[in-house]
Amino acid sequence: MNSQRVLARLFPVVLFLFAGCAEPVAHVSASPAPATVAAAPPAANAGDLQRLVNEAHAKFQGVTDGAPADYIPELAKVPADLFGVAIVTAQGDVYTAGDVDYSFSIQSVSKPFTAALVMQQQGSDAIAQKIGVEPTGLKFNSIMATQIIPQVSVNPLVNSGAIASVSMVQAKNAKARFNTILDFFDRLSASKLKVLDDIYKSEAATNQRNRAHAYILAASERIYSDPMEATDVYTKQCSIGVTAKQLGIMGATLANNGINPLTHERLIDAKYVPKVLAIMMMAGFYNESGMWAYTAGLPAKTGVGGGIVAVVPGKMAIVGFSPRLNDAGNSIRATKAIEYIVDQLGVNLFGSGR
């Protein structure tokens, strides 16, 4: 009986305190106050996009920091002052400035597209389970990463994981495997692409580190075809020539939820596109991926050939090409150009910060 009296006396106090902490239902608004709502960036028209491409090209054309990659001898011969910028929208509109028709080697920009091909053939779980999706925080060709990260292959956007991706492409032999990849890239770019033979021969003669990756994968049962076969197909894949304009169409296919905006062919199932974009966000800028997310906030992929493709989901792909690289292997002028366009359009996925 005494405990009941205590509870009876405390109940009004508890009710009062609860009422003081809770917002009365009558005061709840169906939408936030206008002052707290971030304004969506205005839709850009064709004139805006062409102007921004021109501005980005003019603004950073004079940057002479960095140098072409020289660990592949033929890459060191690519003219350092080439510079192109392109936007391709999810509707297929193309805006360009500079050297957008020069065919450069796609290199690591190929990696997310091969991962998408594997997803098409085997589902997204195959990538997560047989390769992995975690970033390394180390260089793209790091042997150490394969030794300290349990997955060994790590993720499809570093060399070990990319070689594993190639080994997973379903085909009866090495020639068929490469042709399957090349055909997929042709359809992504709405073009007929080809291997740059000088780049391929130079890279094949100096790819001892990638061969080591393949054997490490084999020792851990994380490669799914003959290790040297996978390495050679991977080397050919990296040597495919692509222009900034063609790369823009490939990126716009991702922006358009897997449908090529020029040919209207569905090439990637819609359910796989977020998976591809996720690995691009986490590991697409080599070991500068965190800083790229911090500054630009878009899924992107770079390559030591000088190309970068960034994807604004549902809207566009933004591409930069310049052979001058920083120490991480990322094109300096292309990075700056894309960051400028992203900032001007306010398309950072995390907010414009303005």
Buried (B, 14 or more C-beta within 10 A) or exposed (E): EEEEEEEEEEEEEEEEEEEEEEEEEEEEEEEEEEEEEEEEEEEBEEEBBBBBBBBBBEBBBEBEEBEBBEEBBBBBBBEBEBBBBBBBBBEBBBBBBBBBEBBBBBBBBBBBBBBBBBBBEBBBEBBBEBBBBBBBEBBBBBBEBBEEBEBBBBBBBBBBBBBBBBBBBEBEEBEEBBEBBBEBBBBBBBBEBEBBEBBBBBBBEBBEEBBBBBEBBBEBEBBBBBBEBBBBBBBBBBBBBBBBBBBBBBBBBBBBBBBBBBBEEEBBBEEBBEBBBBBBBBBBBBBBBEEBBEBBBBBBBBBBBBBBBBBBBEBBBBBBBBBBBBEBBBBBBBBBBBBBBBBBBBBBBEEBEE
